[in-house]
């Protein structure tokens, strides 16, 4: 291939927008330059810096917006590249795309750094731009490049239990590819699609209980065939829910935290109760469906309203028989509580911080070789200290994400944990947080999955609903999700073996 043809291919595949005197250079549109007058909204200051491209950059302060019209050669996915600096913490700004205003997150960067994220554009004229949200960020240049993001399915493992008889829902990151067929062990099945409201390139794929009941008990491969690719998930169909020694239920509480556990002794553990409306509409109704009247251990990790319901757990204490209450002042850091068949080791308490998030209880729960790590709302500084003081207590099968990935994150911490599942209780704002989108989804997962036979499963309540994890030991455990958590039912928790009979609690 000639050098001339290579240059033409390069010109077609890349569109570069340079913020230099608000002149817009678009390579691929016959090298047409759009001058300052074509930046039809321009309220951002231009500043000089020799380290910036052509020594000029945009200075985004408390208020500012800039827009351009660009012409793209084809409809499809394009990566938006933004070279930026963000001082004094991570930032959230608004990416403007035609009629859409999309929050995007930038991690802190005191020197120039590149942000990259795919978006879908149509052929021809498109309007793009940037508008402040958190402000105070420097922008050197934009670049658009053609891309075809990798499609994804979540969850990658699922269980359908016939005596629960609830439909299954999967989130498909399809990036505007049409779904053409769904197969269960190569047998076509009926399915439904619903728009996923929180990201522009995803759908919910539903499989009804009527369709799943047609299949016998056993293990199956679910294959979702898209226009130019496919995704796979493992699906088990069971006649009844299997009993286990330890059960963990993580409901979708949007922004906040609440986790329920049935311990091997048959006793109940509740970690946090979420916001007051979460407590009243999700947590308490779930506990009542499970016929629970006694909470043997109630842990509040810290006193923020999205964890203690704004009343320091008072309503939970009044409505249930709470026998033991634990907060960040109860035990010192490093203390290991052994009771009811499990070990709880506290790795962060009030002695490790100076405000609620840095004081919040972080701990690991161990049972028969299985480890659940709960990081509450700890920040990267707490995580760095835990790595230094307790390097052997980080490895986990299930990792409960810190601060819902809204706050700072030490990637090394999750990499050292090397979990099979990462649980995230967060609302849609998580998609505009660099801790989740950049540090975790790009950096952490890429490094973890490069050295694993099976990829890490990220279960975000916003996407999959409530998660139920059943544990016998570190090698024998499984999980399922319930999108309609208000119908969440765990029949295995209602049955206890006693003198050869089955009795309700």
Beta strands, then each sheet from edge to edge (+ up, - down):
strand 1: 14-18
strand 2: 24-25
strand 3: 33-34
strand 4: 41-42
strand 5: 45-48
strand 6: 56-60
strand 7: 65-72
strand 8: 76-86
strand 9: 91-97
strand 10: 100-106
strand 11: 109-121
strand 12: 124-131
strand 13: 137-146
strand 14: 152-154
strand 15: 157-161
strand 16: 168-173
strand 17: 179-184
strand 18: 187-188
strand 19: 192-195
strand 20: 203-207
strand 21: 218-226
strand 22: 230-238
strand 23: 246-250
strand 24: 259-262
strand 25: 268-271
strand 26: 294-295
strand 27: 297-299
strand 28: 321-322
strand 29: 325-326
strand 30: 336-339
strand 31: 342-348
strand 32: 362-367
strand 33: 370-374
strand 34: 398-400
strand 35: 421-424
strand 36: 457-460
strand 37: 466-471
strand 38: 477-482
strand 39: 496-498
strand 40: 501-503
sheet 1: 1+ 13- 6+ 5-
sheet 2: 1+ 13- 8+ 11-
sheet 3: 2+ 3-
sheet 4: 4+ 7- 12+ 9- 10+
sheet 5: 14+ 16- 20+ 19-
sheet 6: 15+ 22+ 21- 17+ 18-
sheet 7: 29+ 27+ 25+ 24- 23+ 37- 38+
sheet 8: 26+ 28+
sheet 9: 30+ 31- 32+ 33- 34- 35- 36-
sheet 10: 39+ 40-
end
